Amino acid sequence: MPRRTPLLRTLCATAAVLALSAAAFQSLAAEGDKPATRVRSEIPAEYRWDFSAIYANWAAWDADMQRMEALMADFGKLQGSLKKGPAALLKAYQTMDEIGKLQTKLYAYPQLQKDADGRDQEVAGRFQRALAVFARFEAAAAWFQPELLTLPEAKVKGWLAATPALKPYAFGITDSFRKQAHVLDAKGEQLLSLAGPVGRASMNAYDELSTSDIKFPTITTSDGQSVLLSPGNYQGLLAKNPNQADRAKAAAAHVGTYGAQANTYAAIYAGILQRDWFNAQARKFPTTLDAALSDNNVPRSVVETLVATTRAGTAPLQRYAKLRKQLMGLSDYHLYDSSRPLFASNESYPYKKALGLVLESVAPLGEDYVQRYRKFMTGGRIDVYENEGKRSGAYSAGVYGVGPFQLLNYNDTMDAAFVLAHEGGHAMHTVLAYETQPYSTAEYTIFVAEVASTTNERFLLETLLKKTTDPKERFLLLQHAVDSIIGTFYTQVLFADFELQAHQLVEKGEPVTTEVLNKLYAGLLKTYYGDAVTVDDFYQWTWARIPHFFHSPYYVYQYATCFASSAQLFKGMTTGSEESKKAATARYLAMLKAGGSDHPMAELKQAGVDLTQRATVQAVVDQLDALVSQMEVEAAKIPR
């Protein structure tokens, strides 16, 4: 089936960057701190993306756009040829591969630059041009899947068995027949493809409203400092400012920025929900959830069990909130208090120091993994610091034939160091998958992508724990482990719960307004946190500042399932006999190298994880309960 327009999520690629010796790499750790400027051109080049690895200039990009146009025409001429036999089928797939390889580059070159500075309208225009060409290809190629499925499945399987050159496409072909009930005829597929740009309009509107047009407020804290509440500064203030009134003021101002435009955000989100329901109905799915899970062959029960088990397991979450309230000496505990370390620490994590720590932490995965990781880290592929107009958050995106590109908004905190490790896990998954798999099966799914990222976080935690005997520092690291479970598991399940209920509103024909969305989100906060947290009214607008809701619906549940998976895999790689640990590590690396060559549930089972079992989810709840108990014991040892 023709590849859809590539989205900026974790994609696969082959690393093609310069290597540094271990000594040279370690010497970097002593150099450099966070730049004081937010002007991109003034930030040293070593902290910014080098786009020349994709294209030397826009002229080269234009040339490939013309080449893609020619390939699109060639592909269109193949319509009606598949019945001729395996050679015709092979030609169609190989042509799609050429087009797909071009798409990743043509998309990434303007999109990465747009994310680096969304104010550049020339780049935005070129990005729109690329999307328009991709949309035309999707429409022109809509014939392929229906035509493939008119062929007898048994005959096609015979071609696969007799034609070795078709082997790279075997999984995709057999999976197409699995999805046959939800594929329309050629005219129907073409119509849905033509509707693609309309479906993306809401997402593009959200990007402009939340990135290019947003104006974050500046507040004055109790010590007289003026702070621009950009996403990075806001998170840093919540983590570092000891004054609860300052944190309250910052939270109200930052979240209130989204609240001031809540009606517009609600209208945009309603459009996204309607788009998802339209696509689900068009493809004959009973719900939007079924439609979202179909591609990866994930049972609906995985999400339903995840939400139900987590809702029933909120007691440790609430117990932790009450422990924080007690240790912080607060009469009322609020969500904006949750980022503040429970004990003071002078430890900072400058970027290059964090690079060294992250690299050291993955040593258990073997020298080959470490060497490849070092190459990626030092090749101009990480955009490190926040600048004006830059997209918030963090991600790792692959450009086929070039390598992974990683976006950060690094602020020297412990959390930032763990984000670095997290996105590095994605990047290495990309490297290993593309070195092992052909293009057709190299793009791994989101469902397994977050396993690699959270596993790397866990390796970093263990390394940092081994490096300190200070009870305060150890407590803070344990706190980070607990906060990781809350942020990667509980919060993401809460988000998934919100998305599921929001989509169900549209499926039932009920209104989706600002008031409805606010009430839904505020209600979930109270369900998950109970009476352990005072939920301020302005947090009802939080849904408007979650990019995943607008960019990739039904994405966030995978953080939670992946966290459960990585916990089980990490345990296998770090406990037991040397032989068993070695075997578990080999299974884990094999899963990373598998790319998209099988369904994600099958890949996880081969690695040793079964997400259909309630016990896999419950184990995370139990883990949090045990960690909170350990924190209670350790807190008693620390003099105050």
C-alpha atoms as one frame of an Amber mdcrd trajectory, in Angstrom:
protein
   0.000   0.000   0.000   1.376   3.488  -0.748   2.967   5.104   2.268   1.046
   7.953   3.810   2.551  11.384   4.262   5.255  10.964   6.921   4.422  12.563
  10.251   6.993  14.019  12.595   7.060  11.310  15.136   9.738   8.735  15.767
  10.715   7.460  12.321  13.521   5.112  11.298  16.789   5.956   9.651  20.421
   4.998   9.326  22.969   7.052  11.233  25.438   8.757   8.912  27.439  10.976
  11.227  31.046  11.561  12.230  32.568   9.451  14.980  34.542  10.771  17.925
  36.967   8.771  20.011  35.903   8.050  23.588  38.539  10.439  24.915  37.438
  13.223  22.614  33.812  12.679  23.539  34.536  12.755  27.270  36.440  16.009
  26.887  33.283  17.647  25.580  31.566  17.114  28.913  33.680  19.782  30.538
  32.804  22.400  27.937  29.878  24.716  27.490  26.750  25.739  29.338  23.264
  26.760  28.318  23.362  29.868  26.076  21.837  32.985  27.573  20.238  33.984
  24.267  16.969  32.792  22.721  17.959  34.152  19.297  18.590  31.088  17.181
  21.362  32.559  15.036  23.323  33.429  18.182  23.243  29.888  19.576  26.474
  27.996  18.706  26.121  25.772  15.633  27.055  22.631  17.591  23.733  22.925
  19.435  21.659  23.367  16.284  20.539  20.994  13.547  22.665  20.708  10.414
  20.119  20.457   7.601  22.773  20.041   4.886  22.794  16.292   5.499  19.294
  16.206   3.974  19.755  18.749   1.155  22.560  21.175   0.362  20.033  23.895
  -0.468  16.496  24.544  -1.664  17.561  24.002  -5.273  18.394  20.390  -4.454
  15.033  20.070  -2.685  13.273  21.457  -5.769  15.097  18.953  -7.978  13.858
  16.053  -5.870  10.349  17.475  -5.945  10.515  17.244  -9.748  11.906  13.738
  -9.535   9.043  12.710  -7.281   6.542  14.160  -9.724   8.058  11.941 -12.456
   7.958   8.857 -10.232   4.342   9.585  -9.342   3.507   9.618 -13.046   5.351
   6.311 -13.515   3.446   4.765 -10.657   0.119   5.892 -12.090   0.900   4.061
 -15.334   1.075   0.786 -13.410  -2.638   0.808 -12.649  -4.271  -2.360 -13.938
  -0.965  -4.251 -14.171  -0.897  -6.191 -10.890  -2.817  -9.150 -12.285  -0.004
  -9.776 -14.756   2.051 -11.568 -12.116   4.799 -11.253  -9.510   7.101  -9.133
 -11.688   4.413  -6.466 -12.084   3.685  -6.519  -8.344   7.388  -6.201  -7.572
   7.760  -3.208  -9.902   4.887  -1.431  -8.171   6.365  -1.959  -4.710   9.842
  -0.917  -5.774   8.466   2.279  -7.308   6.612   3.002  -4.076   9.858   2.502
  -2.174  11.602   5.108  -4.328   8.758   7.548  -3.758   8.687   6.831  -0.024
  12.411   7.451   0.352  12.012  10.801  -1.366   9.003  11.695   0.772  10.922
  11.382   4.021  13.537  13.868   2.809  11.151  16.242   1.049   8.956  16.349
   4.160  11.691  16.633   6.760  13.728  19.424   5.156  11.020  22.097   5.530
   9.302  20.533   8.561  12.417  20.451  10.738  13.229  24.034   9.793   9.641
  25.002  10.542   9.888  23.406  13.988  13.188  25.184  14.624  11.567  28.556
  13.885   7.883  28.563  13.005   7.919  32.264  12.108   9.604  31.709   8.725
   6.708  31.908   6.279   8.855  30.944   3.265   9.650  27.615   4.920   6.001
  27.199   5.879   5.039  27.742   2.261   7.448  25.092   1.010   6.174  22.696
   3.624   2.627  23.267   2.373   3.856  22.649  -1.168   5.289  19.292  -0.123
   2.073  18.306   1.608   0.095  19.238  -1.499   2.268  16.992  -3.673   1.970
  14.140  -1.184  -1.788  14.553  -1.129  -1.895  14.325  -4.917   0.153  11.159
  -4.793  -2.139   9.612  -2.212  -5.088  10.356  -4.452  -3.310   9.131  -7.597
  -2.141   5.960  -5.855  -5.483   5.141  -4.266  -6.010   2.424  -6.877  -3.221
   0.221  -5.580  -4.683  -1.301  -2.441  -8.118  -2.106  -3.910  -6.476  -3.592
  -7.012  -4.155  -5.737  -4.899  -7.113  -7.052  -2.948  -8.986  -8.060  -6.094
  -6.324 -10.717  -6.599  -6.975 -14.124  -5.000  -5.076 -14.247  -1.706  -3.885
 -17.798  -2.374  -2.429 -16.769  -5.744  -0.554 -13.828  -4.212   0.850 -16.047
  -1.471   2.046 -18.392  -4.195   3.848 -15.499  -5.859   5.505 -14.635  -2.555
   6.724 -18.195  -2.091   8.111 -18.397  -5.608   9.640 -14.909  -5.895  12.501
 -14.162  -3.464  12.615 -10.492  -4.543   9.127 -10.020  -3.078  10.247 -11.154
   0.384  10.743  -7.602   1.744   7.074  -6.921   0.991   5.635 -10.191   2.309
   4.549  -8.850   5.696   2.882  -5.784   4.185   1.092  -7.846   1.546  -0.280
 -10.435   3.954  -1.274  -7.674   6.368  -3.188  -5.945   3.565  -5.384  -8.998
   3.187  -5.971  -8.952   6.958  -7.273  -5.383   6.635  -9.327  -6.135   3.543
 -12.709  -5.554   5.198 -11.813  -1.898   5.801 -10.440  -1.041   2.374 -12.793
   0.748  -0.029 -12.919   0.394  -3.791 -10.647   2.559  -5.935 -13.109   5.467
  -6.096 -13.680   5.346  -2.350  -9.972   5.279  -1.578  -9.398   8.184  -3.944
 -12.139  10.191  -2.250 -10.612   9.606   1.196  -7.204  10.612  -0.126  -8.630
  13.840  -1.523 -10.066  14.550   1.930  -6.601  14.228   3.493  -5.637  17.937
   3.352  -9.014  18.861   4.828  -8.379  16.455   7.686  -4.987  18.033   8.368
  -6.337  21.580   8.412  -7.302  21.454  12.091  -3.876  20.152  13.067  -2.158
  22.903  11.065  -4.398  25.520  12.686  -3.417  24.217  16.117   0.277  24.467
  15.231  -0.052  28.085  14.171  -2.148  29.048  17.200   0.021  27.248  19.765
   3.460  27.984  18.282   3.636  30.849  15.812   0.914  33.100  17.215   1.063
  32.330  20.927   2.357  35.060  23.223   3.494  33.730  26.570   3.196  36.114
  29.524   5.983  37.465  31.686   5.603  37.430  35.460   7.622  38.920  38.284
   8.469  36.423  41.022   8.670  37.163  44.726  12.421  37.816  44.482  11.896
  40.465  41.815  12.971  38.397  38.804  11.134  38.763  35.521  10.368  35.409
  33.870   8.977  34.865  30.371   6.756  31.800  30.780   7.722  29.946  27.619
   7.234  26.169  27.987  10.872  25.545  28.918  11.097  28.436  31.385   7.753
  27.483  32.891   8.824  23.910  33.578  12.129  25.139  34.968  10.360  27.545
  37.326   8.053  24.833  38.667  11.048  22.590  39.308  13.371  25.192  40.822
  11.301  27.897  42.505  10.779  27.138  46.238   7.966  29.662  46.669   4.510
  28.107  46.298   2.919  31.478  45.530   5.337  31.945  42.601   4.507  28.483
  41.275   0.787  29.230  41.592   1.200  32.534  39.782   3.209  30.911  36.995
   0.769  28.033  36.534  -2.246  30.322  36.397  -0.529  32.585  33.855   0.921
  29.854  31.628  -2.129  27.560  31.480  -4.311  30.662  31.342  -2.605  31.602
  28.073  -4.316  28.584  26.521  -7.507  29.280  28.439  -7.739  32.731  26.896
  -8.096  31.026  23.496 -10.033  28.010  24.779 -13.011  28.469  22.478 -10.742
  28.428  19.438  -8.853  25.386  20.714 -12.167  23.630  21.355 -13.365  24.335
  17.813 -10.088  22.979  16.418 -10.266  19.857  18.575 -13.905  19.254  17.625
 -12.779  19.290  13.991 -10.136  16.660  14.732 -12.654  14.462  16.537 -15.083
  14.756  13.632 -12.316  13.873  11.181 -11.462  10.728  13.141 -15.120   9.669
  13.307 -15.580  10.340   9.595 -12.589   8.152   8.728 -13.722   5.387  11.088
 -17.221   5.284   9.611 -15.920   5.486   6.040 -13.788   2.403   6.683 -16.600
   0.564   8.465 -15.157   0.550  11.980 -17.601   0.595  14.912 -15.555   3.176
  16.855 -12.633   5.535  16.400 -10.628   3.399  18.828 -11.069   0.299  16.670
  -9.986   2.319  13.639  -6.900   3.640  15.430  -5.794   0.189  16.614  -6.447
  -1.693  13.389  -3.235  -0.876  11.545  -1.091  -2.394  14.283  -3.483  -5.279
  14.962  -3.767  -4.284  18.627  -6.816  -5.698  20.433  -9.217  -3.069  21.750
  -9.051  -4.799  25.113  -5.444  -3.610  25.535  -6.576   0.020  25.884  -9.724
  -0.799  27.838  -7.790  -3.006  30.273  -5.108  -0.353  30.606  -7.612   2.355
  31.566  -9.681   0.123  33.853  -6.659  -1.305  35.688  -5.105   2.121  36.162
  -8.343   3.728  37.375  -8.576   0.936  39.946  -4.940   1.461  40.899  -4.820
   5.156  41.751  -4.245   4.595  45.483  -0.410   4.681  45.214  -0.648   7.845
  43.109  -2.751   9.562  45.749  -0.533   8.231  48.525   2.506   9.776  46.849
   0.739  13.143  46.564  -0.040  13.052  50.279   3.592  12.168  51.060   4.747
  15.158  49.032   2.301  17.432  50.821   3.615  16.241  54.176   7.314  16.565
  53.290   6.826  19.988  51.704   4.931  21.215  54.788   2.023  22.498  52.719
  -1.483  23.040  53.991  -2.801  22.514  50.442  -1.101  20.512  47.703  -1.637
  21.536  44.064  -0.605  20.133  40.693   1.909  22.953  40.261   3.703  21.624
  43.355   4.358  18.244  41.724   7.549  19.226  39.873   9.351  20.574  42.900
  12.070  18.303  44.363  11.204  17.309  47.908  14.719  18.102  49.113  17.105
  20.802  47.991  19.901  19.819  45.644  22.695  21.781  44.031  23.130  19.158
  41.320  22.842  20.493  37.777  22.946  18.608  34.503  24.581  20.774  31.824
  23.981  19.341  28.388  27.415  17.921  27.686  27.674  16.387  31.128  24.315
  14.722  30.501  25.551  13.404  27.140  28.390  11.586  28.882  26.131  10.151
  31.583  23.577   8.901  29.085  26.256   7.265  26.965  27.779   5.585  30.022
  24.414   4.310  31.173  23.741   2.158  28.099  26.965   0.143  28.436  24.969
  -2.995  29.392  23.570  -3.025  25.845  27.042  -3.720  24.446  29.928  -1.864
  22.848  28.372  -1.979  19.381  25.297  -0.124  20.673  27.477   2.403  22.522
  29.606   3.196  19.469  26.575   3.810  17.291  25.035   5.985  20.003  28.210
   8.092  20.231  28.106   8.688  16.471  24.555   9.962  16.626  25.216  12.241
  19.593  28.024  14.130  17.883  26.790  14.582  14.331  24.752  17.786  14.288
  21.511  15.850  14.701  20.356  17.227  18.074  18.747  20.676  18.300  19.409
  21.374  21.941  18.177  24.676  23.335  14.994  26.698  23.269  14.829  29.661
  20.905  12.194  32.126  19.777   9.670  30.480  17.466  10.856  26.949  18.199
   8.366  24.168  18.764   7.997  23.125  22.399   8.624  19.639  23.771  10.947
  17.006  22.380  10.946  14.322  19.702  13.153  12.139  17.543  12.350  11.951
  13.835  14.004   9.774  11.213  14.976  10.807   7.701  15.544   7.726   5.594
  19.080   7.493   4.235  20.258  10.394   6.376  19.666   9.604  10.038  17.640
  10.542  13.109  17.081  14.172  14.076  16.301  14.961  17.695  14.563  18.071
  19.028  15.068  19.194  22.618  14.400  22.304  24.681  17.162  21.570  27.175
  17.221  23.470  30.487  19.973  21.740  32.571  17.576  19.998  34.969  17.482
  16.324  35.915  14.267  16.003  33.958  15.991  17.383  30.867  18.746  14.782
  31.200  16.146  12.032  31.273  14.408  13.513  28.213  17.774  13.341  26.459
  18.012   9.646  27.339  14.398   9.081  26.305  14.797  10.595  22.828  18.141
   8.856  22.428  16.359   5.537  22.828  14.175   6.470  19.867  17.192   7.478
  17.818  19.011   4.201  18.461  15.885   2.216  17.668  15.901   4.063  14.354
  19.568   3.323  13.698  19.292  -0.399  14.452  16.043  -0.885  12.553  17.322
   0.780   9.400  20.634  -1.034   9.466  18.825  -4.382   9.693  15.580  -4.035
   7.765  14.873  -3.138   4.129  13.039   0.128   3.580   9.659  -1.573   3.328
   9.792  -2.904   6.909  12.163  -0.460   8.592   9.558   1.959   9.951   8.675
   0.616  13.387   5.393   1.458  15.040   4.783   3.922  17.848   3.554   0.996
  19.919   7.082  -0.397  20.302   8.959   2.911  19.876   8.303   4.032  23.438
   9.763   0.813  24.810  13.237   1.845  23.672  12.908   5.366  25.049  11.682
   4.392  28.514  14.250   1.593  28.737  17.027   4.123  28.180  15.572   6.290
  30.929  15.728   3.345  33.314  19.368   2.683  32.431  20.206   6.317  33.223
  18.420   6.093  36.574  20.462   3.049  37.593  23.715   4.763  36.588  22.934
   7.876  38.599  21.931   5.842  41.655  25.275   4.030  41.553  27.189   7.299
  41.429  25.998   8.714  44.740  25.823   7.605  48.376  24.284  10.860  49.519
  20.868  10.002  50.986  19.313  13.198  49.660  20.537  12.605  46.131  19.415
   8.998  46.251  16.023  10.089  47.502  15.733  12.588  44.668  16.576   9.893
  42.144  13.949   7.609  43.646  11.588  10.533  43.423  12.426  10.813  39.751
  11.624   7.121  39.285   8.243   7.675  40.905   7.651  10.826  38.880   8.511
   8.876  35.727   5.803   6.341  36.515   3.353   9.168  37.124   4.346  11.117
  34.012   4.827   8.220  31.604   2.156   5.908  32.947  -0.568   7.504  35.078
  -0.684  10.857  33.297  -0.686   9.220  29.880  -3.518   6.894  30.902  -5.444
   9.932  32.127  -4.819  11.535  28.720  -5.919   8.333  26.972  -9.033   8.269
  29.152  -9.795  11.858  28.077  -9.252  11.095  24.389 -11.418   8.003  24.529
 -14.293   9.835  26.189 -13.945  12.871  23.895 -14.127  10.674  20.804 -17.117
   8.839  22.252 -18.952  12.181  22.515 -18.693  12.617  18.761 -19.577   8.983
  18.114 -22.787   9.506  20.107 -23.587  12.750  18.335 -23.136  14.817  21.496
 -21.740  18.379  21.480 -18.055  19.108  21.961 -17.714  22.594  23.421 -15.211
  24.349  25.639 -17.444  23.733  28.644 -17.803  20.027  27.843 -14.048  19.534
  27.385 -13.228  21.531  30.520 -15.670  19.510  32.603 -14.366  16.224  31.217
 -10.724  17.042  31.938 -11.354  18.501  35.392 -13.444  15.454  36.288 -10.641
  13.079  35.323  -8.156  15.001  37.479 -10.443  14.458  40.465 -10.966  10.784
  39.572  -7.262  10.051  39.445  -6.042  12.286  42.280  -9.020  12.125  44.612
  -8.756  14.362  47.672  -4.951  14.171  47.675  -4.636  17.213  45.388  -6.426
  20.564  45.256  -7.327  20.955  41.575  -7.317  24.645  40.633  -9.998  25.793
  38.213  -7.527  26.907  35.533  -6.273  23.323  35.083  -9.519  22.559  33.273
  -7.842  24.118  30.190  -4.896  21.709  30.239  -6.293  19.672  27.332  -5.643
  22.665  25.051  -1.882  22.546  25.655  -1.382  18.803  24.939  -0.033  18.646
  21.347  -0.629  14.888  21.086  -4.395  15.387  21.269  -4.221  17.493  18.118
  -1.303  15.876  16.274  -1.766  12.167  16.872  -5.011  11.030  18.545  -4.855
   7.714  20.395  -1.073   7.995  20.645  -0.551   8.595  24.351  -1.837   5.238
  25.645   1.246   3.717  24.047   3.514   5.559  26.475   1.794   3.656  29.276
   1.819   0.240  27.592   5.424   0.796  26.569   6.362   1.759  30.121   4.888
  -1.509  31.366   6.761  -3.386  28.639  10.101  -1.691  29.265   9.873  -2.361
  32.997   9.567  -6.076  32.318  12.327  -6.062  29.695  14.698  -4.062  31.903
  14.191  -6.507  34.744  15.108  -9.378  32.447  18.276  -7.627  31.243  19.523
  -6.669  34.709  18.531  -9.461  37.096  19.168 -13.190  37.258  22.136 -15.138
  35.975  24.613 -13.705  33.486  23.343 -16.157  30.915  19.721 -15.111  31.359
  20.613 -11.405  31.263  22.571 -11.916  28.070  19.653 -13.761  26.482  17.189
 -11.055  27.550  19.459  -8.344  26.107  19.732 -10.232  22.824  15.934 -10.496
  22.634  15.598  -6.786  23.342  18.087  -5.753  20.665  16.422  -8.155  18.231
  13.141  -6.359  18.868  14.774  -3.004  18.054  16.278  -4.436  14.882  12.939
  -5.914  13.826  11.636  -2.491  12.839   8.179  -2.936  11.354   8.639  -6.500
  10.153   5.817  -7.838  12.350   2.870  -6.590  14.371   4.040  -4.809  17.547
   2.225  -7.154  19.919   4.010 -10.081  18.271   7.393  -8.320  18.507   6.856
  -7.667  22.205   5.831 -11.263  22.844   9.014 -12.455  21.157  10.933 -10.138
  23.478   9.060 -11.557  26.497   6.087  -9.220  27.123   2.349  -9.971  26.861
   0.205  -6.838  27.140  -3.054  -8.732  26.929  -2.494  -9.788  30.530  -3.917
  -7.497  33.221  -0.979  -8.491  35.420   1.447  -6.659  33.080  -0.338  -3.367
  33.806  -0.917  -4.145  37.483   2.815  -4.681  37.897   3.392  -0.968  37.292
   0.812  -0.066  39.942   2.554  -2.425  42.360   5.940  -0.989  41.448   4.765
   2.535  42.299   3.342   1.308  45.590   6.690  -0.281  46.515   8.676   2.818
  45.516   6.462   5.115  47.580   6.991   2.790  50.550  10.753   2.972  49.998
  10.588   6.759  49.801   8.732   6.900  53.108  11.488   4.850  54.734  14.315
   6.874  53.163  12.701  10.200  54.034  12.829   9.290  57.693  16.646   8.946
  57.455  17.239  12.418  56.089  17.738  15.107  58.750  15.567  18.175  58.293
